[in-house]
Amino acid sequence: MQERRNSRLAEITIDRADAQAASREEAIVDRATQFFADHGLHGNTRDLARSIGVSQPLLYHYFPSKDALIARVVDRLFEDRWKPEWRDGLRRADLSLRQRLEQFCIDYAETILTRDWTRILFFASLAGMDVHKRHQAVLRERALRPIARELRREFGSSRPEGVSTADLELAQRLHTAVFQVAVRRWVFDQPPARSQAVAIREEVAFFLHGARSQLGERLGNGQGLKLAVG
């Protein structure tokens, strides 16, 4: 009986220690996220630790490198918030393409393009850092490629699944427009005159107007159909 009681007490102690460690780790991630969003991703771990209010040894206890900490921040702000149902939403047959793009872009902006992620991605893209490159690769497969397929299907392609490099570039323009709405708000302190949702709806409308002309012309003359690799 006493052995079981001691074993249970030991388990409780371990559980509490694990909970405290997890809480401390999350606190470091919280502070690091704020720091990166305010100041960018440069700087050594000593300066980073001092800035977020912990010792360098403690930082290394939880994260072996600054890259590991950045990866955790990226997981929290981007990976963990990505909604798998967005892909299905882009393919809904009961909504127009404009409605589907509006729903996706508005929800994506509200969920992913927060102040912290927008600023971190902005700093990373200016510096040519790996964070930006990884983000672009993931975005291409999860959003740009599905959007490109729907554009081809909408504008009468005989091969809607045959997404080309040019198609992906076209879909990228929509993401760039939506990202710029967030950049103006969170980086340059220039929020939309009415609301973010209204601004995004306008960007979708402008995009579809141009995409119809560009994609229709390209598909009509048979150019740009070389399939994208990957």
C-alpha positions as CSV (number, residue, x, y, z in Angstrom):
1,M,0.0,0.0,0.0
2,Q,2.8,2.4,1.0
3,E,4.7,1.6,-2.2
4,R,1.6,2.4,-4.4
5,R,1.1,5.7,-2.5
6,N,4.7,6.7,-3.0
7,S,4.5,5.7,-6.6
8,R,1.4,7.9,-7.0
9,L,3.0,10.8,-5.3
10,A,6.0,10.5,-7.6
11,E,3.7,10.5,-10.6
12,I,2.0,13.6,-9.4
13,T,5.3,15.3,-8.8
14,I,6.4,14.4,-12.3
15,D,3.2,15.6,-13.8
16,R,3.5,19.0,-12.0
17,A,7.1,19.4,-13.1
18,D,6.1,18.6,-16.7
19,A,3.2,21.1,-16.5
20,Q,5.5,23.8,-15.1
21,A,8.1,23.0,-17.8
22,A,5.5,23.2,-20.6
23,S,4.1,26.5,-19.1
24,R,7.6,28.0,-19.0
25,E,8.3,26.8,-22.6
26,E,5.1,28.4,-23.8
27,A,5.9,31.6,-22.0
28,I,9.3,31.7,-23.8
29,V,7.5,31.2,-27.1
30,D,5.0,34.0,-26.3
31,R,7.8,36.4,-25.5
32,A,9.9,35.4,-28.5
33,T,6.9,35.8,-30.8
34,Q,6.4,39.3,-29.6
35,F,10.1,40.1,-29.9
36,F,10.4,38.7,-33.5
37,A,7.2,40.6,-34.5
38,D,8.6,43.9,-33.1
39,H,12.2,43.6,-34.1
40,G,12.7,41.0,-36.8
41,L,14.5,37.7,-36.7
42,H,18.1,38.8,-36.5
43,G,20.3,38.9,-33.5
44,N,22.1,36.2,-31.5
45,T,20.6,34.0,-28.8
46,R,22.3,36.0,-25.9
47,D,20.6,39.2,-27.1
48,L,17.3,37.4,-27.7
49,A,17.3,35.8,-24.2
50,R,18.0,39.2,-22.6
51,S,15.3,40.9,-24.6
52,I,12.6,38.3,-23.7
53,G,13.6,38.2,-20.1
54,V,15.3,34.8,-19.6
55,S,18.8,33.6,-19.2
56,Q,20.7,32.2,-22.2
57,P,21.2,28.8,-20.5
58,L,17.4,28.6,-19.8
59,L,16.7,29.4,-23.4
60,Y,19.1,26.6,-24.5
61,H,17.4,24.2,-22.1
62,Y,14.2,24.4,-24.0
63,F,15.4,25.3,-27.5
64,P,18.9,24.1,-28.7
65,S,19.1,27.0,-31.2
66,K,17.4,30.2,-32.4
67,D,16.3,28.3,-35.5
68,A,14.5,25.8,-33.3
69,L,12.7,28.6,-31.4
70,I,11.8,30.3,-34.7
71,A,10.4,27.0,-36.0
72,R,8.2,26.7,-32.9
73,V,6.9,30.2,-33.4
74,V,6.1,29.4,-37.1
75,D,4.3,26.2,-36.0
76,R,2.2,28.3,-33.6
77,L,1.4,31.1,-35.9
78,F,1.0,29.3,-39.2
79,E,1.0,25.5,-39.1
80,D,-1.3,25.2,-36.0
81,R,-3.8,27.7,-37.4
82,W,-4.1,26.3,-40.9
83,K,-7.6,24.9,-41.6
84,P,-7.7,21.8,-43.7
85,E,-11.3,22.6,-44.6
86,W,-10.2,25.6,-46.7
87,R,-9.2,23.2,-49.5
88,D,-12.7,21.7,-49.7
89,G,-14.2,25.1,-49.4
90,L,-12.4,26.2,-52.6
91,R,-14.0,23.4,-54.5
92,R,-17.6,23.9,-53.4
93,A,-19.9,23.5,-56.4
94,D,-22.8,25.4,-54.8
95,L,-20.9,28.7,-54.6
96,S,-19.5,30.9,-57.4
97,L,-15.7,31.1,-57.7
98,R,-15.8,34.7,-56.4
99,Q,-17.7,33.7,-53.3
100,R,-15.3,30.8,-52.6
101,L,-12.3,33.0,-53.0
102,E,-13.8,35.7,-50.8
103,Q,-14.6,33.2,-48.0
104,F,-11.2,31.7,-48.1
105,C,-9.2,34.9,-48.3
106,I,-11.2,36.7,-45.6
107,D,-10.9,33.7,-43.2
108,Y,-7.3,33.2,-44.1
109,A,-6.5,36.8,-43.3
110,E,-8.3,36.7,-40.0
111,T,-6.8,33.4,-38.9
112,I,-3.3,33.5,-40.3
113,L,-2.4,37.1,-41.2
114,T,-2.4,38.4,-37.6
115,R,-0.1,41.2,-36.5
116,D,2.6,38.8,-35.3
117,W,2.7,36.5,-38.3
118,T,2.4,39.3,-40.9
119,R,5.3,41.2,-39.4
120,I,7.5,38.1,-38.9
121,L,6.9,37.0,-42.5
122,F,7.5,40.6,-43.7
123,F,10.8,40.8,-41.9
124,A,11.8,37.2,-43.1
125,S,10.9,38.0,-46.7
126,L,13.0,41.2,-46.7
127,A,16.0,39.3,-45.3
128,G,15.5,36.3,-47.7
129,M,15.4,34.0,-44.7
130,D,14.3,30.3,-44.8
131,V,11.1,31.1,-42.9
132,H,9.8,32.9,-46.0
133,K,10.9,30.2,-48.4
134,R,9.3,27.4,-46.4
135,H,6.1,29.4,-46.1
136,Q,5.9,29.9,-49.8
137,A,6.4,26.2,-50.5
138,V,3.6,25.2,-48.1
139,L,1.3,28.0,-49.3
140,R,1.8,26.9,-52.9
141,E,0.6,23.3,-52.2
142,R,-2.2,24.1,-49.8
143,A,-3.7,27.2,-51.4
144,L,-2.2,28.4,-54.7
145,R,-2.4,25.1,-56.5
146,P,-6.1,24.5,-55.6
147,I,-6.9,28.1,-56.5
148,A,-5.1,27.7,-59.9
149,R,-7.2,24.6,-60.6
150,E,-10.4,26.4,-59.9
151,L,-9.4,29.2,-62.1
152,R,-8.7,26.9,-65.0
153,R,-12.0,25.1,-64.4
154,E,-13.9,28.4,-64.2
155,F,-12.5,29.8,-67.4
156,G,-13.1,26.7,-69.5
157,S,-9.8,24.9,-69.6
158,S,-10.0,21.4,-71.1
159,R,-7.3,20.3,-68.6
160,P,-8.4,21.9,-65.2
161,E,-6.0,19.7,-63.3
162,G,-3.0,20.6,-65.5
163,V,-1.7,23.5,-63.4
164,S,1.2,25.3,-65.0
165,T,3.9,27.4,-63.5
166,A,2.2,30.5,-65.0
167,D,-1.1,29.4,-63.3
168,L,0.6,29.3,-59.9
169,E,2.1,32.7,-60.6
170,L,-1.4,34.0,-61.3
171,A,-2.8,32.6,-58.1
172,Q,0.2,34.1,-56.2
173,R,-1.0,37.5,-57.3
174,L,-4.2,37.0,-55.3
175,H,-2.2,36.0,-52.2
176,T,0.1,39.0,-52.6
177,A,-2.9,41.4,-52.8
178,V,-4.4,39.9,-49.6
179,F,-1.0,40.0,-47.9
180,Q,-0.5,43.6,-48.8
181,V,-3.8,44.5,-47.1
182,A,-2.3,42.9,-43.9
183,V,1.1,44.6,-44.4
184,R,-0.6,48.0,-44.7
185,R,-2.4,47.4,-41.5
186,W,0.2,45.7,-39.4
187,V,3.5,47.1,-40.7
188,F,2.7,50.5,-42.1
189,D,-0.2,51.3,-39.7
190,Q,-2.6,52.0,-42.5
191,P,-5.8,50.0,-41.9
192,P,-8.4,49.8,-44.6
193,A,-10.8,52.8,-44.8
194,R,-13.8,50.6,-44.1
195,S,-12.9,47.0,-43.0
196,Q,-10.5,44.3,-43.9
197,A,-13.2,42.1,-45.2
198,V,-14.4,44.8,-47.6
199,A,-10.9,45.5,-48.8
200,I,-10.3,41.8,-49.5
201,R,-13.6,41.5,-51.4
202,E,-12.4,44.3,-53.6
203,E,-9.0,42.6,-54.2
204,V,-10.8,39.4,-55.2
205,A,-13.0,41.3,-57.6
206,F,-10.0,43.0,-59.2
207,F,-8.1,39.8,-59.3
208,L,-10.8,37.8,-61.1
209,H,-11.3,40.6,-63.6
210,G,-7.6,40.4,-64.6
211,A,-7.4,36.7,-64.3
212,R,-10.3,36.1,-66.7
213,S,-8.5,38.2,-69.3
214,Q,-5.0,36.8,-68.8
215,L,-5.9,33.1,-68.3
216,G,-8.5,33.1,-71.1
217,E,-6.0,34.6,-73.6
218,R,-3.3,32.2,-72.5
219,L,-5.4,29.1,-72.7
220,G,-6.9,30.3,-76.0
221,N,-3.6,30.4,-77.7
222,G,-2.2,27.3,-76.1
223,Q,0.7,29.0,-74.2
224,G,1.7,28.6,-70.6
225,L,0.5,25.0,-70.3
226,K,3.9,23.5,-69.3
227,L,3.1,21.7,-66.0
228,A,4.7,23.0,-62.8
229,V,7.1,20.6,-61.2
230,G,6.3,19.6,-57.6
